Amino acid sequence: MNDERDRVLESDIQNRLKHLNRKLEIEGAISKVLLGKLLAKLNHGTVTSLQDAEFRVFSQFGDDGIIQYLVDTLKIENKRFIEFGVENYNESNTRFLLENNNWQGLVIDGSEKNVQYIKNTTNYWRHDLSAVCEFVTAENINAIIENSGFNGDIGLLHIDIDGNDYWLWKAITVVRPIIVIVEYNSLFGAKRSITVPYEPDFVRYKKHYSGLYAGASLRALCQLADEKGYRFVGCNSAGNNAYFVLAEQAVALKALTCEQGYVLAKFKEHRDEQGQLTFTRGSEAIESLRGMPVFNTRNHQLEDL
């Protein structure tokens, strides 16, 4: 009898703690959004580059501030965004846009657990957010987007899948975003126009233990942007996200060359063959990838990194 009572008591305590933690999490998010609102207002009239605008609310680095600066500067009528590779959406580049600006959004992730987590959050009923579980490929991305009710002009598209990022943006035709954010691999340098070769089932840690063999160089993305009618307007200071704006909307922003906007990433995410972080700087870690095949987007040939 005592054992049963103890189990009931323990279960009750766990439920109360879970409820308390959730309440604190919600209250913390509200405070962060309010602070972000203030920081966004302070940016008015003081920003001379994207990096000046940076602040972090839910983004991993300073992208929340950059996005707020861009949506305040540009004329965006269709306040809708798409982001894929969001994991559980706790740390994301569009969550502040959702909560602060109340945009309509579509988020996509390949994990059913992550998507279910998103659907169980207060964001899912408080805002017009759709969450879809799919492993995105160049072949299915347009259908996924269209089947989710998104097409034509939208405000923002963010691509961060640690692999086929270049190929996904190249494939997308059903939406015409004003702002495009794409993760780039700064370790590929600023001179070569290269990306990992396309494989529909690409997973970076399966392709190379380091986790660094993924994505595309900034120059490859700038080339693709030009083909699609976009202007490169800069990178975040962390050196992982590149920003592009539809050319006809980019009048108020300074267009940059690849060399002008390139930022070498400072973070150290190289892993050894046992999957452990080595904290090796990128300029040294890239040596572990020498000889790996890359696709040259200018001459459409495979070559060695």
C-alpha positions as CSV (number, residue, x, y, z in Angstrom):
1,M,0.0,0.0,0.0
2,N,2.8,2.4,0.9
3,D,4.6,1.6,-2.3
4,E,1.5,2.4,-4.3
5,R,1.0,5.7,-2.4
6,D,4.7,6.6,-3.0
7,R,4.3,5.9,-6.8
8,V,1.2,8.2,-6.9
9,L,3.0,10.9,-5.0
10,E,6.1,10.7,-7.2
11,S,3.9,10.9,-10.3
12,D,2.1,13.9,-8.9
13,I,5.4,15.6,-8.1
14,Q,6.7,15.0,-11.6
15,N,3.6,16.3,-13.2
16,R,3.7,19.5,-11.1
17,L,7.4,20.0,-12.0
18,K,6.7,19.5,-15.6
19,H,3.8,22.0,-15.4
20,L,6.0,24.5,-13.5
21,N,8.9,24.1,-16.0
22,R,6.5,24.7,-18.9
23,K,5.1,27.8,-17.2
24,L,8.6,29.2,-16.7
25,E,9.5,28.4,-20.3
26,I,6.5,30.3,-21.6
27,E,7.1,33.3,-19.3
28,G,10.8,33.3,-20.3
29,A,9.8,33.3,-24.0
30,I,7.4,36.3,-23.5
31,S,10.2,38.3,-21.8
32,K,12.6,37.5,-24.6
33,V,10.1,38.6,-27.2
34,L,9.5,41.9,-25.4
35,L,13.3,42.5,-25.2
36,G,13.5,41.7,-28.9
37,K,10.9,44.3,-29.7
38,L,12.9,46.9,-27.9
39,L,16.1,46.0,-29.7
40,A,14.4,46.0,-33.1
41,K,13.2,49.6,-32.4
42,L,16.6,50.7,-31.3
43,N,17.9,49.5,-34.7
44,H,15.8,52.1,-36.6
45,G,18.1,54.5,-38.3
46,T,21.3,53.1,-36.8
47,V,22.1,50.1,-39.1
48,T,24.7,50.4,-41.8
49,S,25.3,46.6,-42.4
50,L,23.4,43.4,-41.6
51,Q,25.7,42.7,-38.8
52,D,24.9,46.0,-37.1
53,A,21.3,44.8,-36.8
54,E,22.1,41.5,-35.1
55,F,20.5,40.4,-31.9
56,R,19.4,37.0,-30.7
57,V,16.0,35.9,-29.3
58,F,15.4,32.4,-30.6
59,S,18.0,32.3,-33.4
60,Q,21.3,30.4,-32.8
61,F,23.2,33.5,-33.6
62,G,22.2,37.1,-34.4
63,D,19.8,36.4,-37.2
64,D,16.6,37.5,-35.4
65,G,17.9,41.1,-35.5
66,I,18.9,40.8,-39.2
67,I,15.5,39.5,-40.2
68,Q,13.7,42.2,-38.2
69,Y,15.8,44.8,-39.9
70,L,15.0,43.4,-43.4
71,V,11.3,43.1,-42.9
72,D,11.2,46.6,-41.5
73,T,13.2,47.9,-44.5
74,L,11.5,46.1,-47.3
75,K,7.9,46.3,-48.6
76,I,6.5,42.9,-47.9
77,E,2.8,42.4,-48.4
78,N,2.6,38.6,-48.2
79,K,3.7,38.0,-44.6
80,R,4.4,34.3,-44.9
81,F,7.6,32.3,-44.3
82,I,8.9,28.8,-44.9
83,E,11.8,27.3,-42.9
84,F,13.0,23.8,-43.1
85,G,15.5,21.9,-41.0
86,V,14.0,23.4,-37.8
87,E,14.4,20.4,-35.4
88,N,12.0,21.1,-32.5
89,Y,11.7,24.9,-33.3
90,N,12.9,26.0,-29.9
91,E,16.0,27.5,-31.6
92,S,15.0,28.9,-35.0
93,N,15.5,31.9,-37.3
94,T,11.7,32.4,-37.9
95,R,10.3,31.8,-34.4
96,F,10.7,35.5,-33.4
97,L,9.1,36.5,-36.7
98,L,6.2,34.3,-35.8
99,E,5.8,35.5,-32.3
100,N,6.7,39.2,-32.7
101,N,5.3,39.9,-36.2
102,N,2.6,37.2,-36.2
103,W,3.4,36.0,-39.7
104,Q,1.9,32.8,-41.1
105,G,4.5,30.1,-41.3
106,L,5.4,26.6,-42.6
107,V,8.1,24.6,-40.9
108,I,9.4,21.3,-42.1
109,D,11.6,18.7,-40.4
110,G,12.4,15.1,-41.1
111,S,11.8,13.9,-37.5
112,E,8.3,12.9,-36.4
113,K,9.3,13.5,-32.8
114,N,10.3,17.1,-33.6
115,V,7.2,17.8,-35.5
116,Q,5.0,16.4,-32.8
117,Y,6.8,18.5,-30.2
118,I,6.1,21.6,-32.3
119,K,2.4,20.7,-32.6
120,N,2.2,20.4,-28.8
121,T,3.5,23.9,-28.1
122,T,1.4,27.0,-27.5
123,N,2.8,28.5,-30.7
124,Y,0.9,26.0,-32.7
125,W,-2.6,27.2,-31.6
126,R,-1.7,30.9,-30.9
127,H,-0.3,31.4,-34.4
128,D,-1.0,30.4,-38.0
129,L,1.8,27.8,-38.0
130,S,1.9,24.6,-40.0
131,A,4.5,21.8,-39.2
132,V,5.2,19.0,-41.7
133,C,7.3,15.9,-41.2
134,E,9.2,15.2,-44.4
135,F,12.8,14.5,-45.5
136,V,13.1,17.1,-48.2
137,T,14.7,16.5,-51.5
138,A,15.0,18.4,-54.8
139,E,12.3,16.0,-56.2
140,N,9.7,16.5,-53.5
141,I,10.2,20.0,-52.1
142,N,7.8,21.8,-54.5
143,A,5.0,19.3,-53.8
144,I,5.5,19.5,-50.0
145,I,5.3,23.3,-50.1
146,E,2.3,23.4,-52.4
147,N,0.4,20.7,-50.6
148,S,0.9,22.8,-47.4
149,G,-1.0,25.7,-49.0
150,F,2.0,27.9,-49.9
151,N,2.6,29.2,-53.4
152,G,3.4,32.4,-55.2
153,D,4.8,35.4,-53.4
154,I,5.9,35.0,-49.8
155,G,8.0,37.1,-47.5
156,L,10.9,34.8,-46.5
157,L,12.4,31.4,-47.2
158,H,15.1,29.9,-45.0
159,I,17.0,26.8,-46.0
160,D,19.3,25.1,-43.5
161,I,19.5,21.3,-43.9
162,D,23.3,20.8,-43.6
163,G,23.7,19.2,-47.0
164,N,21.7,19.8,-50.2
165,D,21.0,23.4,-49.4
166,Y,22.1,24.7,-52.9
167,W,20.2,22.0,-54.7
168,L,17.0,22.7,-52.7
169,W,17.0,26.4,-53.5
170,K,17.8,25.6,-57.1
171,A,14.8,23.3,-57.3
172,I,12.2,25.5,-55.6
173,T,9.9,27.2,-58.1
174,V,6.4,27.2,-56.5
175,V,7.1,30.2,-54.2
176,R,8.8,33.5,-54.9
177,P,10.2,34.8,-51.6
178,I,11.4,38.4,-51.1
179,I,14.1,37.3,-48.6
180,V,16.1,34.1,-48.9
181,I,18.4,32.9,-46.2
182,V,20.6,30.0,-47.0
183,E,23.3,28.4,-44.8
184,Y,26.7,28.3,-46.6
185,N,29.9,26.4,-45.8
186,S,32.5,29.1,-45.1
187,L,35.2,26.5,-45.0
188,F,34.8,26.1,-48.8
189,G,36.2,29.6,-49.1
190,A,35.1,32.6,-51.1
191,K,36.8,31.9,-54.5
192,R,35.4,28.5,-55.6
193,S,31.8,28.0,-56.8
194,I,31.2,24.6,-55.3
195,T,28.7,22.4,-53.5
196,V,28.5,18.8,-52.3
197,P,27.2,16.6,-55.2
198,Y,23.5,16.0,-55.0
199,E,22.3,12.9,-53.4
200,P,18.6,12.7,-52.3
201,D,19.4,10.9,-49.1
202,F,22.4,13.0,-48.1
203,V,23.2,13.0,-44.4
204,R,26.4,14.9,-43.5
205,Y,27.7,12.7,-40.7
206,K,27.2,9.6,-42.9
207,K,29.2,11.2,-45.7
208,H,32.1,12.2,-43.5
209,Y,32.7,11.8,-39.8
210,S,33.8,15.4,-39.4
211,G,30.3,16.8,-40.2
212,L,32.0,19.5,-42.3
213,Y,31.4,18.0,-45.7
214,A,28.0,19.7,-46.4
215,G,26.4,22.6,-48.1
216,A,27.8,25.0,-50.7
217,S,30.3,27.8,-50.9
218,L,29.1,31.4,-50.7
219,R,30.1,32.0,-54.3
220,A,28.0,29.1,-55.5
221,L,24.9,30.6,-53.7
222,C,25.7,34.0,-55.1
223,Q,25.8,32.6,-58.6
224,L,22.5,30.8,-58.1
225,A,21.0,34.0,-56.5
226,D,21.9,36.0,-59.6
227,E,20.3,33.3,-61.9
228,K,17.1,33.5,-59.8
229,G,17.0,37.3,-59.7
230,Y,18.3,38.0,-56.2
231,R,21.0,40.3,-54.8
232,F,23.4,39.2,-52.1
233,V,23.2,41.7,-49.2
234,G,25.4,40.1,-46.6
235,C,26.1,37.3,-44.1
236,N,25.7,37.1,-40.3
237,S,28.8,37.7,-38.2
238,A,28.8,34.0,-37.2
239,G,29.7,33.1,-40.9
240,N,27.0,30.5,-41.5
241,N,23.9,32.3,-43.0
242,A,23.9,34.3,-46.3
243,Y,21.1,36.8,-47.1
244,F,19.6,37.4,-50.5
245,V,16.8,39.8,-51.5
246,L,14.7,39.9,-54.6
247,A,16.5,42.4,-56.9
248,E,13.4,44.5,-57.5
249,Q,13.0,44.9,-53.8
250,A,16.6,45.5,-52.9
251,V,16.8,49.2,-53.8
252,A,17.2,50.3,-50.2
253,L,19.9,47.8,-49.5
254,K,23.5,47.7,-50.6
255,A,24.3,44.8,-52.9
256,L,27.6,43.1,-52.1
257,T,30.1,41.0,-54.0
258,C,30.9,37.6,-52.6
259,E,34.3,38.8,-51.5
260,Q,32.8,41.9,-49.7
261,G,30.3,39.9,-47.8
262,Y,32.1,36.7,-47.1
263,V,32.6,35.8,-43.4
264,L,34.7,32.9,-42.2
265,A,32.9,31.0,-39.4
266,K,34.4,31.1,-36.0
267,F,32.5,28.2,-34.4
268,K,34.3,24.9,-34.1
269,E,32.1,21.9,-34.9
270,H,34.7,19.4,-36.3
271,R,34.2,15.9,-34.9
272,D,36.6,13.0,-34.8
273,E,35.9,9.4,-36.0
274,Q,34.3,8.6,-32.7
275,G,31.9,11.5,-33.1
276,Q,33.4,13.7,-30.4
277,L,34.0,17.4,-30.9
278,T,37.7,18.2,-31.4
279,F,37.3,22.1,-31.2
280,T,39.7,22.3,-34.1
281,R,39.5,25.6,-36.0
282,G,38.0,25.5,-39.4
283,S,41.1,26.5,-41.3
284,E,42.8,23.4,-39.9
285,A,39.7,21.1,-39.8
286,I,39.1,21.5,-43.5
287,E,42.3,19.5,-44.1
288,S,40.4,16.4,-43.1
289,L,38.2,16.9,-46.2
290,R,40.9,17.2,-48.8
291,G,40.2,14.9,-51.8
292,M,36.5,14.7,-51.2
293,P,34.4,15.3,-54.3
294,V,32.6,18.6,-54.9
295,F,30.5,19.8,-57.8
296,N,31.6,23.0,-59.6
297,T,28.4,24.9,-60.3
298,R,30.1,27.0,-63.1
299,N,31.5,24.2,-65.3
300,H,29.2,21.4,-64.0
301,Q,32.1,19.2,-63.3
302,L,33.2,17.1,-60.3
303,E,36.5,18.0,-58.8
304,D,38.4,17.5,-55.5
305,L,38.1,19.8,-52.6
